[in-house]
């Protein structure tokens, strides 16, 4: 989800909810303590120099049970951040305190709540590292021969 997309959704909402990947909701007394631009400039294991930029939201919950962040307030925080920090329309990454560490999530919207999407690590240079491509696991009896009616002699398909 990009900044433009979240701003469009916030304009339609009367309350904000964030849902964790396991379906639990972030307690509704959360704060958005930071909005910023994170630039990652790195070299992958294959020697390719790369750069990534995301907008980062940090969600935090305190013992302030009477606090509720309203959509128009978050919209104002986002617009102020865009203006003061010169943030373009980037993808959003969300940080949220998990049990023992900070979790980093992608963001989506299901029509009601913003959904924190699990992120995974990956090798960006598999061809340089000797990591074989994934092979399809086919069980005996599930394999079916190609439809021979779509392949004619001299067509180059066989």
Helices and strands as residue ranges (DSSP letters): H 3-10, E 18-19, E 30-43, E 49-61, H 71-85, E 92-97, E 102-109, E 114-118, H 126-129, G 148-150
